[in-house]
Amino acid sequence: MNNTTIEYADFAEYDRRQRAIEHHLLGAFFGGLAVGMLGMLLSGNGPHWAGQIYDPYAYLALSLVVGATASGFAWALLTTFLASLSTLVAAIGASALRGADPFHLTGPGAAGLNWTLALLVCLGLLAYATRRDDVWGDVAAGAVGAALIADVVARAAPGVVESEQSFWPGPAVVIGVLTVAAVLVLRRNVRGRVRALALSATLAGLVTAGMTAAMAGWFPLAG
């Protein structure tokens, strides 16, 4: 009787895990479709600052959420890829229907699409790695924060790659605050949060300094 009870409990737990994985897969797919479609429908139809915040940070946020909530590394890889792909397909399709450039989000051609997809998947995998309770989880959270902060600096600072004057101060401040909040949420203790924030600031500073040096011609870019 006890063995039967234990086997039933194990089966019930296995069934719950399988259902959770199925729901996560469906959520990633339909979430990607919704985010991609909404982004293209809002493009040009709302305040300019809202579009600057939504594109690309809503897509990045989706990858972070999907990766951080996956049940395993392989599932994080699969669901992040699925969410990213459905987002990009929905965005490209909506742009084509509106007569806009279908590769506005990804860059020209298949290379831009592949590069954008790879970046989104890598961000999702970093988000999954933040579930670790050791220093590597802090490093992953710091890398996530650094990537977002570096992108904000690149768009807001004059003379840096792809700078946009209208991105500062409103959208840049909003995304910066949300990035700090995301790093804090991804870590579970004060020490980890401090390490992750310090690493985010350090890495973002190094990346920004490298971009600035390259733009100033201090060292040649490859190719």
C-alpha positions in Angstrom: 0.0 0.0 0.0 2.8 2.4 0.9 4.6 1.6 -2.3 1.5 2.3 -4.3 1.1 5.6 -2.6 4.7 6.6 -3.3 4.4 5.6 -6.9 1.2 7.6 -7.3 2.8 10.6 -5.8 5.8 10.3 -8.1 3.5 10.0 -11.1 1.5 13.0 -10.0 4.6 15.1 -9.6 5.9 13.9 -13.1 2.5 14.8 -14.6 2.6 18.3 -13.0 6.1 18.9 -14.4 5.1 17.8 -17.9 2.0 20.1 -17.8 4.2 23.0 -16.6 6.6 22.4 -19.5 3.7 22.3 -22.0 2.3 25.5 -20.6 5.7 27.1 -20.8 6.1 26.1 -24.4 2.7 27.5 -25.4 3.2 30.6 -23.3 6.6 31.3 -25.0 5.1 30.8 -28.5 1.9 32.9 -28.1 3.8 35.5 -26.0 6.2 35.9 -28.8 3.4 36.3 -31.4 1.7 38.9 -29.2 4.8 40.9 -28.5 5.9 40.9 -32.1 2.4 41.9 -33.5 1.8 44.5 -30.8 5.2 46.1 -31.5 4.6 46.5 -35.2 1.0 47.7 -34.7 2.2 50.4 -32.2 5.1 51.4 -34.5 4.4 54.9 -35.8 0.9 55.0 -34.2 1.9 56.1 -30.7 4.3 58.5 -28.9 7.8 58.3 -30.2 9.2 57.7 -26.7 6.9 54.7 -26.2 8.2 53.1 -29.4 11.8 53.7 -28.3 11.1 51.8 -25.1 9.1 49.0 -26.7 11.6 48.4 -29.5 13.8 46.5 -28.7 13.3 46.2 -24.9 10.0 44.4 -24.9 11.6 41.7 -27.1 14.5 41.5 -24.7 12.3 41.4 -21.7 10.4 38.4 -23.2 13.6 36.5 -23.7 14.6 37.2 -20.1 11.2 36.0 -18.7 11.1 32.9 -20.8 14.7 31.9 -20.0 14.4 32.6 -16.3 11.2 30.5 -15.9 12.4 27.5 -17.9 12.6 24.1 -16.1 16.1 23.2 -17.5 18.9 24.4 -19.8 17.6 22.5 -22.8 14.1 23.8 -22.2 15.4 27.3 -21.8 17.2 27.0 -25.2 14.1 25.6 -26.9 11.5 28.0 -25.4 13.7 31.1 -25.8 14.3 30.1 -29.5 10.6 29.5 -30.0 9.6 32.8 -28.4 12.2 34.8 -30.3 11.4 33.2 -33.6 7.6 33.7 -33.2 8.3 37.3 -32.2 10.4 38.0 -35.2 8.1 36.2 -37.6 5.1 38.1 -36.2 6.9 41.4 -36.4 8.2 40.8 -40.0 4.7 39.7 -41.1 3.0 42.7 -39.6 5.5 45.1 -41.1 5.0 43.5 -44.5 1.2 43.8 -44.3 1.6 47.5 -43.4 3.9 48.1 -46.3 6.9 48.9 -44.1 10.4 47.5 -44.2 10.0 43.9 -42.9 13.6 43.7 -41.7 13.4 47.0 -39.7 13.7 45.1 -36.4 16.5 42.6 -37.4 18.6 44.5 -40.0 19.0 43.7 -43.7 18.7 40.2 -45.0 19.0 36.8 -43.4 22.3 37.6 -41.7 20.5 40.3 -39.6 17.7 37.9 -38.8 20.1 35.2 -37.6 22.1 37.6 -35.6 19.1 39.1 -33.8 17.7 35.6 -33.1 21.1 34.5 -31.7 21.2 37.5 -29.4 17.7 36.9 -28.1 18.4 33.3 -27.4 21.8 34.0 -25.7 20.0 36.6 -23.4 17.4 34.0 -22.5 20.1 31.4 -21.6 21.9 34.0 -19.4 18.5 34.6 -17.7 18.3 30.9 -17.0 21.8 30.8 -15.6 20.8 33.5 -13.1 18.8 30.8 -11.3 22.1 29.4 -9.9 22.7 30.4 -6.3 26.5 30.7 -6.6 28.8 33.3 -8.0 28.1 32.2 -11.6 24.5 33.2 -11.1 25.7 36.6 -10.1 27.9 36.8 -13.2 25.0 35.9 -15.4 22.8 38.5 -13.9 25.6 41.0 -14.2 26.1 40.2 -17.9 22.3 40.7 -18.5 22.5 44.1 -16.8 25.6 45.1 -18.7 24.1 44.2 -22.1 21.1 46.3 -21.5 23.0 49.2 -19.9 25.5 49.2 -22.8 22.7 49.4 -25.3 21.1 52.3 -23.5 24.4 54.2 -23.4 25.0 53.4 -27.1 21.6 54.9 -28.0 21.7 57.9 -25.6 25.3 59.1 -25.6 26.3 61.5 -28.5 29.0 60.2 -30.7 28.5 56.6 -29.8 27.3 53.9 -32.2 23.6 54.4 -33.2 23.0 57.3 -30.8 19.6 58.9 -30.7 19.2 62.4 -29.2 15.6 61.9 -28.4 16.4 58.7 -26.4 17.8 60.9 -23.6 16.7 61.5 -20.9 13.2 60.0 -20.7 13.4 56.5 -22.4 17.1 56.1 -21.3 16.2 56.7 -17.6 13.2 54.4 -17.7 15.1 51.5 -19.3 18.1 52.1 -16.9 15.8 51.9 -13.8 14.1 48.8 -15.2 17.4 47.2 -15.9 18.6 47.8 -12.3 15.3 46.4 -11.0 15.6 43.3 -13.3 19.1 42.6 -11.9 17.8 42.9 -8.4 14.9 40.6 -9.1 17.2 38.0 -10.7 19.3 37.6 -7.6 18.0 36.3 -4.3 20.3 37.8 -1.7 21.9 41.2 -0.9 25.5 39.9 -1.6 24.5 38.5 -5.0 22.6 41.7 -5.9 25.6 43.9 -5.0 28.0 41.7 -7.0 25.6 41.6 -10.0 25.1 45.4 -10.1 28.9 46.0 -9.7 29.6 43.6 -12.5 26.9 45.2 -14.7 28.4 48.7 -14.2 31.9 47.4 -14.9 31.1 45.5 -18.0 28.9 48.2 -19.4 31.6 50.7 -18.8 34.2 48.6 -20.6 31.9 47.9 -23.6 31.0 51.6 -23.9 34.7 52.6 -23.6 35.5 50.1 -26.3 32.8 51.5 -28.6 33.9 55.0 -28.0 37.5 54.2 -28.7 36.6 52.4 -31.9 34.5 55.4 -33.1 37.4 57.8 -32.2 39.8 55.6 -34.3 42.0 54.7 -31.3 42.1 51.2 -32.7 40.9 49.7 -36.0 37.8 47.6 -36.1 38.2 44.1 -37.6 37.5 44.0 -41.4 
